[in-house]
Amino acid sequence: MIQVRPAVPSDALPLSRFGARTFRDAFAAENRPENLEAFLAKAYGVPQQSAELADPSVATLIVEAEGEMVGFAQLRGGVTPACVIGPRPIELWRFYVAKEWHGRGIASTLMAAVVTEALRRGARTLWLGVWERNGRAQAFYRKCGYLAVGQQPFLLGNEPQTDLVMARPVSQPVGIA
């Protein structure tokens, strides 16, 4: 059974480990190890995850299947790039599914929960940044109704990279073929 639930403070350690593992799985092959590890130490340490879980502007959703964490997503309010022009935007900041669970409906289930949470928070536009070289993720987001609307910088360790900015209205249901 697949279950999506809001994260709680005691999820900080497992979320830290899972986030680092899935980020490493997705990006280690195409990035320098020292940049990857510097980013992971900053973004996925337990203190950082604890702070994010305590932040009311961040919503963290965890997907569990067969008793284990298999995915998570985080939405956050805050500064929105000028290329995102829809009303009441919220950022889909992180969205990861364990690679061994790809193709099993986890991402679709999680995206539906993201849209529900965005609507609950009063958002009407979801936007995200996705690495310009991550074609698999871009294809998934397009299936979910996101369109490329611009670009923004992303710093991985000391290496500047480019993310595509994608956005979609959240008044529409998630359309995944």
C-alpha positions, -999 to +999 in steps of 0.1 A: +000+000+000+012+035-009+007+062+017+015+099+015+017+117+048+030+150+061+064+148+077+068+152+114+099+163+134+110+127+140+114+123+103+145+146+102+171+118+103+154+094+078+146+123+055+182+135+057+195+101+047+169+095+020+173+130+005+210+126+003+208+091-012+182+101-039+201+133-048+233+113-051+216+087-072+202+113-095+233+135-099+265+119-088+274+105-123+275+140-139+290+161-111+324+163-093+323+144-060+335+174-039+307+196-053+281+170-047+293+163-011+295+200-003+259+204-015+246+174+004+263+184+036+245+218+035+211+207+020+205+173+037+221+174+071+199+166+101+200+202+114+189+215+080+161+190+078+149+197+113+148+234+105+129+228+073+104+206+091+098+233+117+094+261+091+057+268+085+065+281+050+078+246+040+055+216+036+072+182+034+053+152+022+066+116+026+056+086+005+058+052+021+053+018+005+058-015+021+068+002+054+096+023+040+102+058+027+102+057-011+098+094-020+093+129-007+084+163-019+088+198-004+069+229-012+079+263+000+068+299-002+091+327-008+108+345-036+095+336-071+114+342-103+100+369-125+094+344-153+066+328-131+036+349-139+007+329-125-013+340-094-003+330-059+028+309-067+044+282-045+076+264-053+078+226-056+113+228-041+122+191-040+106+160-055+124+127-053+115+090-056+139+062-049+153+048-082+142+013-073+106+026-072+107+045-105+079+034-129+056+021-101+032+050-098+049+066-068+057+099-085+021+103-098+007+097-064+031+121-048+024+148-075-013+145-068-006+151-031+016+181-040-012+197-059-036+191-031-012+206-006-006+236-028-043+242-031-047+238+007-021+265+011-040+289-012-016+286-041-028+287-077+005+283-095+031+256-089+067+263-101+099+244-099+135+244-110+149+213-127+185+208-139+187+216-176+204+182-181+178+161-163+156+151-192+138+123-173+125+147-147+116+173-173+095+147-192+077+137-160+069+173-152+056+180-187+033+150-183+020+167-151+012+199-170+043+220-163+057+242-190+091+257-193+089+294-185+125+305-180+158+296-163+176+303-130+210+296-116+217+267-092+249+263-073+261+228-067+291+231-043+312+258-061+299+249-096+272+272-111+246+252-131+214+262-149+179+250-139+149+253-162+120+270-144+087+252-151+053+262-139+016+251-141-017+262-127-029+242-097-065+247-102-063+219-128-060+182-118-027+165-124-028+150-159-004+121-161-007+098-191 
